Amino acid sequence: RYEQREDFAVVTQPFFRNALLPLDSTGKPDLSFFAADCFHFSVRGYAEMAMALWNNMLEPVGEKQTYNNFTHDRSKLRCPNPEKPFLSTRRNSGFGNSDLNLEKTESSVPYWAVIVTAVAGVLLGSL
């Protein structure tokens, strides 16, 4: 949708895709990364996610890290590359002239089929 825009981009940041539960020294889940409800992150957990997100935004598309190692190590925070001091997008990562067909295509489902299906669903649901 935004592929042809030069002033805007949407980029998936996959730093959490293959993340593992952080463990403590005894091999049990490290609860210091989680809030009291054991579901949401604590300040420490959010700091880890923020570092991973920042690093992902600086990595070129196609080379982004897909995991977070939960080390609470500030030295893993990356700085922008002086040669490329910007956030990475498909276009500036070398995918700007990809062979994707970005032309607007017609929907394979006619608009009237959606309307008929919706009306039929309401009728069946009310019976």
N, C-alpha and C positions, 0 to 999 in steps of 0.2 A: 504494500500500500504506500509506503513512504520511500521506496527504493530509489526513485528518480529525484527526490528532493535533495538539495545541497545544504539546506539550512536546518534539517531535522532528521533524526534517525532513531530507530528502535532496535536495540541489540539485547539479545538474551544473555544474561550473565549466569553461567552454569556452575558457579562455585559450590553449590549445595547439592548438586545432582548425585554425587557418589559419596556424600559425607557419612562418616561412621560416628556412632555414639562415643563421646569422649570418655576415656576410662581413667581411673586413678591408679596409684601405684600397686593396688591389690587386684587390679583387673575388674573392678566393679565400676558401674557408671559414676562419673565424676559429677556429683550434684552441685558443685560450685558454678557450673555453667548454666544451671536452671533455677528458675524462681521457686517459691515455696509450693506452687501447684504442680511442680515437676513436669510441666508442659511448655510453659513459656521460658524464654531465655532470661538469665540474670544479667546484671550489668556486664559481667565478664563474658557471658555468652554473646551478648549484643556487640561487644567490642570485637570479638573474634569474627562475627559475621560482617561487621563494618570493614574490617581489614581485608577480609576475603573479597567483599564486593569491590572495594577500591582497587585491589590488585587485579581483579577480573576486568574492570573497566579500562585498565591500562594495557592489558594483553590483547594482541591482535585477534580478530575473529578467526577461528580455526585452530587457535593455539591457546585457548582459555583453559585454565585449571578447572577441573570438574569436581574437586573435593576440597575439604577444609581439614587441616590436621590438628586443630584445637591445641596448639602448644602454648598459647598466651605469651608468645615471644614477639615483642615489638620490632625486632630486627627483621622480621619477614615482611614488614610493610614496605612496599616498593615506591620509588620516586619516578616521576615521568622521565622518559628517555629524552635527553637534550636534542637528539636528532628528530624525534617525533613527540613533541610536548603537548599531546592532545589525547582525548579519550578515543579508544579504538572503535571504529564502525566497519561495516562491510566495505564501504567505499574506500576508506583510507587504509584498509587492510589488504587491498589488492583485489577485492571482489566487485569493484564498481562496474566492470565491463563483463560481468558473468553472462553465461548463455541462458539465464533464466528468461522465460517468456513473461515479460511484465506488462504486456498489452492487456487492456481490459477485455475480458472474455464474457460471453453470455452465460447466464446461469443455466445449468443443465436441468433444473426443475422450473417449469413454468409458474408464474406468480399465481395463477388461478388454482393450481393444484394445492398450494399451501392454504389458500382460503377455503377450498372444499374440504380439505383434511381437518382444518381447525373447526369448521362448522359441524362436520360429522363427529368429531371428538366431543364437542359440547353436547350434541344431541344424544350420543351414546352414554355419555357421563350422566346426563339428567335422567335417563331411563333407569 
